[in-house]
């Protein structure tokens, strides 16, 4: 077993695609690209900071953020994940690279370190179940060559769409046979024009939240929005926060709705990314649509109970622990987990954000 395989096995503990793997398959399950931030998270604030005053937080953590939230969530669920991103050659960049490659077993062979470019940083403040963020960074210099317009062969790719922001690599990935899953950010222009999402035609699944979906479809109901989106993409999933999620398979007409799991939320940072990762995992594993929604909602619920983005993403040890203590009322809905989780296991260490960028250890 290689060191990377060892790290991946410790992180995942379960391979949800095990029954589907064969020696001829691509070495990569999911490819994604984007900006990696260093996230610094303050928690335990009683209220929003007030101008002209100093606020003290009871908790603090640091972790790779941005696209690293999604990459980590995918890797922890047992998917072989490849990330193409730029990293600064400062201590922040070194920390993020090490945390992702060595800590999570993510393939960074398509990533690059840029001399003299400092890492983007986000400070996130969590309070009252919400968050406020302040970010700083500069666009990375363009790469020499066709990076990352030549994605590796992969089962799937995850993309974030934006108005007028067509990305050549998304179409390339789809033509190579990758199944493209996409979410979308807030439309600052206020136009909410589906026609401006140039790469939607390449997507197998589109997963906006309820507010985004209703604005794009000019509807006043998340379910109506999902039905409208299913006319444009094979699978439309609309997330509804604590209410759960609703999906329509436009190819078969199948619909599914799964309520959310009630938890005490500490920090919602990265929950949307974790949800997408859970849905991608279930889709690649060929689970029924309702089970995919249930699993995605469960992983997102587990993530918001801890602070941080990438380091709050649950792995199979967290999923296993939840399943063994799940309320009786939920055991029927999540019975599919019985086939995935070993009857006995040695619990792995729970990864959580730490207050510092990294501790120095003596040799």
C-alpha positions as CSV (number, residue, x, y, z in Angstrom):
1,X,0.0,0.0,0.0
2,X,1.4,3.4,-0.9
3,X,1.5,6.3,1.5
4,X,-1.3,8.0,-0.4
5,X,-3.5,4.9,-0.3
6,X,-2.8,4.6,3.4
7,X,-3.9,8.2,4.0
8,X,-7.0,7.8,1.9
9,X,-8.0,4.6,3.7
10,X,-7.7,6.3,7.1
11,X,-9.8,9.2,5.8
12,X,-12.5,7.2,4.1
13,X,-12.7,3.8,5.8
14,X,-15.4,2.9,3.3
15,X,-15.2,2.9,-0.5
16,X,-18.7,3.6,-1.8
17,X,-17.6,2.8,-5.4
18,X,-15.9,-0.5,-4.4
19,X,-18.4,-2.8,-6.2
20,X,-18.2,-0.7,-9.4
21,X,-14.4,-0.4,-9.7
22,X,-12.3,-2.3,-12.3
23,X,-8.7,-2.2,-13.4
24,X,-9.5,-0.3,-16.6
25,X,-11.3,2.7,-14.9
26,X,-9.8,6.2,-14.6
27,X,-7.6,6.7,-11.6
28,X,-9.6,9.8,-10.7
29,X,-13.2,9.7,-9.5
30,X,-13.8,13.5,-9.4
31,X,-11.9,16.5,-10.8
32,X,-12.4,20.1,-9.8
33,X,-10.6,23.4,-10.0
34,X,-10.9,26.8,-8.4
35,X,-9.4,29.1,-5.8
36,X,-8.0,27.8,-2.5
37,X,-8.3,30.2,0.4
38,X,-6.8,30.0,3.8
39,X,-9.9,30.2,6.0
40,X,-9.6,31.7,9.5
41,X,-12.9,31.1,11.4
42,X,-14.1,32.8,14.6
43,X,-16.9,31.1,16.5
44,X,-18.6,31.6,19.8
45,X,-19.6,35.2,19.0
46,X,-22.8,36.2,20.7
47,X,-23.7,38.7,18.0
48,X,-22.4,40.5,15.0
49,X,-19.4,42.7,15.6
50,X,-20.3,46.3,16.4
51,X,-18.5,49.2,14.7
52,X,-16.0,50.9,17.0
53,X,-15.9,48.0,19.5
54,X,-13.7,44.9,20.0
55,X,-15.3,41.5,20.0
56,X,-13.8,38.4,21.5
57,X,-14.6,35.0,20.1
58,X,-14.7,31.9,22.3
59,X,-13.4,29.7,19.4
60,X,-11.1,29.9,16.5
61,X,-9.9,27.6,13.7
62,X,-7.9,27.6,10.5
63,X,-8.2,25.4,7.5
64,X,-7.9,25.4,3.7
65,X,-11.1,26.9,2.2
66,X,-12.7,27.9,-1.1
67,X,-12.6,25.0,-3.5
68,X,-10.7,23.0,-0.8
69,X,-14.0,22.6,1.0
70,X,-15.4,20.6,-1.8
71,X,-12.2,18.7,-2.5
72,X,-11.9,17.6,1.1
73,X,-15.5,16.6,1.4
74,X,-15.2,14.4,-1.7
75,X,-12.0,12.8,-0.5
76,X,-13.3,12.1,3.0
77,X,-16.3,10.2,1.5
78,X,-13.8,7.9,-0.3
79,X,-13.7,9.4,-3.8
80,X,-10.3,9.7,-5.5
81,X,-10.2,13.5,-5.9
82,X,-7.9,15.6,-8.2
83,X,-7.7,19.3,-7.6
84,X,-6.2,21.9,-10.0
85,X,-5.5,25.1,-8.1
86,X,-2.9,27.8,-7.6
87,X,-1.0,28.0,-4.3
88,X,1.2,30.9,-3.0
89,X,4.7,30.2,-1.9
90,X,4.1,31.8,1.5
91,X,3.5,29.8,4.7
92,X,-0.2,30.0,4.1
93,X,0.1,28.3,0.7
94,X,2.5,25.6,2.1
95,X,0.1,24.9,4.9
96,X,-2.9,24.5,2.6
97,X,-0.9,22.3,0.2
98,X,0.3,20.0,3.0
99,X,-3.2,19.8,4.6
100,X,-4.8,18.8,1.3
101,X,-2.1,16.4,-0.1
102,X,-0.7,14.9,3.0
103,X,-3.6,15.2,5.3
104,X,-6.5,14.3,2.9
105,X,-4.8,12.3,0.1
106,X,-6.0,14.7,-2.6
107,X,-4.1,14.6,-5.9
108,X,-2.5,18.0,-6.5
109,X,-0.4,16.9,-9.6
110,X,-2.4,19.5,-11.7
111,X,-1.9,22.2,-9.1
112,X,1.0,24.7,-9.1
113,X,2.9,26.9,-6.7
114,X,3.4,30.5,-7.8
115,X,6.5,32.3,-6.6
116,X,5.8,35.7,-5.1
117,X,2.0,35.3,-5.1
118,X,0.4,35.4,-1.7
119,X,-2.4,33.1,-0.7
120,X,-6.0,34.4,-0.7
121,X,-7.4,34.7,2.8
122,X,-11.0,34.6,4.2
123,X,-11.9,35.5,7.7
124,X,-15.3,34.0,8.7
125,X,-17.3,35.0,11.8
126,X,-20.1,32.6,12.9
127,X,-22.9,33.8,15.1
128,X,-26.6,33.2,15.5
129,X,-26.5,30.3,13.0
130,X,-25.2,32.6,10.3
131,X,-21.8,33.8,9.1
132,X,-20.1,37.0,7.9
133,X,-17.0,36.8,5.8
134,X,-14.2,39.1,4.7
135,X,-11.9,38.0,2.0
136,X,-8.7,39.3,0.4
137,X,-6.7,38.1,-2.6
138,X,-5.4,38.8,-6.1
139,X,-6.1,36.8,-9.2
140,X,-3.4,34.2,-9.9
141,X,-1.2,34.8,-12.9
142,X,-2.3,32.7,-15.9
143,X,-0.5,29.4,-16.2
144,X,1.9,28.6,-19.0
145,X,0.2,26.1,-21.3
146,X,-3.4,24.8,-21.2
147,X,-3.9,24.5,-17.4
148,X,-6.5,23.4,-16.4
149,X,-8.2,23.2,-19.8
150,X,-7.1,19.6,-20.1
151,X,-8.7,17.8,-17.1
152,X,-7.8,14.2,-16.4
153,X,-10.1,11.4,-17.3
154,X,-12.5,11.1,-14.4
155,X,-15.8,9.7,-13.5
156,X,-17.1,13.1,-12.6
157,X,-16.3,16.8,-12.4
158,X,-17.7,19.5,-10.1
159,X,-18.0,23.0,-11.4
160,X,-19.3,26.3,-10.0
161,X,-21.3,28.2,-12.7
162,X,-21.6,32.0,-13.0
163,X,-23.2,34.4,-15.4
164,X,-21.0,34.8,-18.5
165,X,-18.3,32.7,-17.0
166,X,-17.9,29.9,-19.5
167,X,-15.0,27.6,-18.7
168,X,-13.4,25.6,-21.5
169,X,-12.5,22.7,-19.2
170,X,-16.1,21.9,-18.3
171,X,-17.0,21.2,-21.9
172,X,-13.8,19.2,-22.4
173,X,-14.6,17.1,-19.3
174,X,-18.1,16.3,-20.5
175,X,-16.8,15.3,-23.9
176,X,-14.3,13.0,-22.3
177,X,-17.2,11.2,-20.5
178,X,-17.1,12.9,-17.1
179,X,-20.5,13.5,-15.4
180,X,-20.6,17.2,-14.6
181,X,-22.2,18.4,-11.3
182,X,-22.7,22.1,-10.8
183,X,-23.8,24.6,-8.2
184,X,-24.0,28.4,-8.7
185,X,-23.2,31.5,-6.8
186,X,-25.2,34.6,-6.1
187,X,-25.8,36.7,-9.3
188,X,-24.5,40.2,-8.4
189,X,-25.9,41.6,-11.6
190,X,-29.4,40.9,-10.4
191,X,-30.5,39.6,-13.8
192,X,-30.7,35.9,-12.9
193,X,-30.6,34.8,-16.5
194,X,-30.4,31.0,-17.0
195,X,-29.2,31.7,-20.6
196,X,-26.1,33.3,-19.2
197,X,-25.0,30.1,-17.5
198,X,-23.1,29.0,-20.5
199,X,-21.9,25.6,-19.2
200,X,-25.3,24.4,-18.0
201,X,-25.7,22.4,-21.2
202,X,-22.7,20.2,-20.2
203,X,-24.1,19.4,-16.7
204,X,-25.8,16.2,-15.6
205,X,-27.0,17.7,-12.3
206,X,-27.5,21.3,-11.2
207,X,-27.8,21.9,-7.4
208,X,-28.8,25.5,-6.6
209,X,-30.3,26.6,-3.3
210,X,-34.0,27.6,-3.1
211,X,-33.4,31.3,-3.4
212,X,-31.1,30.9,-6.4
213,X,-33.4,28.4,-8.1
214,X,-36.6,30.5,-7.8
215,X,-34.8,33.6,-9.1
216,X,-33.4,31.9,-12.1
217,X,-36.8,30.2,-13.0
218,X,-39.0,33.2,-12.0
219,X,-41.1,30.9,-9.7
220,X,-42.3,31.3,-6.1
221,X,-41.8,27.7,-5.0
222,X,-38.6,25.6,-4.7
223,X,-40.4,22.5,-6.1
224,X,-41.7,24.4,-9.1
225,X,-38.2,25.8,-9.6
226,X,-36.8,22.2,-9.7
227,X,-39.4,21.1,-12.2
228,X,-38.5,24.1,-14.4
229,X,-34.8,23.4,-14.2
230,X,-35.3,19.7,-15.0
231,X,-36.3,20.8,-18.5
232,X,-32.8,22.1,-19.0
233,X,-30.6,19.5,-17.2
234,X,-31.1,15.8,-16.6
235,X,-31.3,16.1,-12.8
236,X,-32.3,19.3,-10.9
237,X,-31.8,19.4,-7.1
238,X,-33.0,22.4,-5.0
239,X,-31.7,22.6,-1.4
240,X,-34.1,24.2,1.1
241,X,-31.9,24.6,4.2
242,X,-33.5,23.1,7.3
243,X,-36.5,21.9,5.2
244,X,-34.4,19.5,3.2
245,X,-34.2,19.1,-0.5
246,X,-36.3,18.3,-3.6
247,X,-35.1,16.8,-6.9
248,X,-36.5,16.0,-10.3
249,X,-35.0,13.6,-12.8
250,X,-36.0,15.1,-16.1
251,X,-35.2,12.0,-18.0
252,X,-37.6,9.7,-16.1
253,X,-39.9,12.2,-14.4
254,X,-39.0,10.8,-11.0
255,X,-39.2,13.2,-8.1
256,X,-37.9,12.9,-4.6
257,X,-38.1,15.0,-1.4
258,X,-36.2,14.3,1.8
259,X,-36.7,16.5,4.9
260,X,-33.7,18.0,6.7
261,X,-32.1,16.6,9.9
262,X,-32.5,18.8,12.9
263,X,-29.2,19.6,14.5
264,X,-27.6,22.3,16.7
265,X,-25.7,24.3,14.0
266,X,-22.4,25.8,15.0
267,X,-21.1,27.1,11.7
268,X,-22.7,26.7,8.2
269,X,-19.4,27.4,6.4
270,X,-18.9,24.8,3.6
271,X,-22.3,23.0,4.2
272,X,-23.3,23.6,0.6
273,X,-20.1,22.0,-0.7
274,X,-20.5,19.0,1.6
275,X,-24.1,18.6,0.3
276,X,-22.9,18.5,-3.3
277,X,-20.1,16.0,-2.4
278,X,-22.6,13.7,-0.7
279,X,-24.9,13.9,-3.8
280,X,-22.0,13.2,-6.2
281,X,-21.0,10.2,-4.1
282,X,-24.5,8.7,-4.1
283,X,-24.9,9.3,-7.8
284,X,-21.5,7.7,-8.8
285,X,-22.4,4.8,-6.5
286,X,-25.8,4.4,-8.4
287,X,-28.0,4.8,-5.4
288,X,-31.7,5.7,-5.8
289,X,-32.5,9.4,-6.1
290,X,-34.1,9.7,-2.6
291,X,-31.1,8.0,-1.0
292,X,-28.8,10.4,-2.7
293,X,-30.7,13.4,-1.2
294,X,-30.8,11.8,2.2
295,X,-27.1,11.1,2.3
296,X,-26.2,14.6,1.0
297,X,-28.5,16.1,3.6
298,X,-27.0,14.0,6.4
299,X,-23.4,14.9,5.5
300,X,-24.3,18.6,5.4
301,X,-26.0,18.3,8.8
302,X,-23.0,16.7,10.3
303,X,-20.7,19.4,8.9
304,X,-22.5,22.3,10.5
305,X,-22.1,20.9,14.0
306,X,-18.4,21.7,13.8
307,X,-16.6,24.9,12.9
308,X,-14.5,25.4,9.8
309,X,-15.2,24.6,6.1
310,X,-13.0,21.8,4.9
311,X,-12.0,20.4,8.3
312,X,-15.7,20.1,9.4
313,X,-16.5,17.9,6.4
314,X,-17.5,14.4,7.7
315,X,-15.9,11.2,6.7
316,X,-17.2,7.7,7.2
317,X,-16.2,7.5,10.9
318,X,-18.6,10.4,11.5
319,X,-21.3,8.9,9.3
320,X,-20.9,5.6,11.1
321,X,-21.1,7.2,14.5
322,X,-24.3,9.0,13.6
323,X,-25.9,5.8,12.2
324,X,-25.2,3.8,15.3
325,X,-26.9,6.4,17.4
326,X,-29.5,7.6,15.0
327,X,-33.1,8.2,16.3
328,X,-35.5,5.4,15.7
329,X,-37.7,7.8,13.6
330,X,-34.8,8.1,11.0
331,X,-33.7,4.5,10.8
332,X,-36.0,3.6,8.0
333,X,-35.1,6.4,5.8
334,X,-31.3,5.8,6.2
335,X,-31.5,2.0,6.2
336,X,-29.3,2.0,3.1
337,X,-26.3,2.8,5.3
338,X,-26.4,-0.7,6.7
339,X,-24.9,-2.0,3.4
340,X,-22.1,0.6,3.5
341,X,-20.9,0.7,7.1
342,X,-19.0,-2.3,8.5
343,X,-20.6,-4.0,11.5
344,X,-17.5,-3.3,13.5
345,X,-14.7,-0.8,13.1
346,X,-12.0,1.0,14.9
347,X,-13.0,4.7,15.0
348,X,-10.6,7.0,13.3
349,X,-9.4,10.3,14.8
350,X,-11.9,13.1,14.2
351,X,-10.3,15.9,12.2
352,X,-11.1,19.3,13.4
353,X,-9.9,22.8,12.8
354,X,-7.1,24.1,15.1
355,X,-6.4,27.6,16.1
356,X,-3.0,28.0,14.5
357,X,-1.7,27.6,10.9
358,X,0.5,24.7,12.1
359,X,2.4,23.6,15.1
360,X,6.1,23.0,14.9
361,X,7.2,19.5,15.9
362,X,10.6,18.4,16.9
363,X,12.4,15.7,14.9
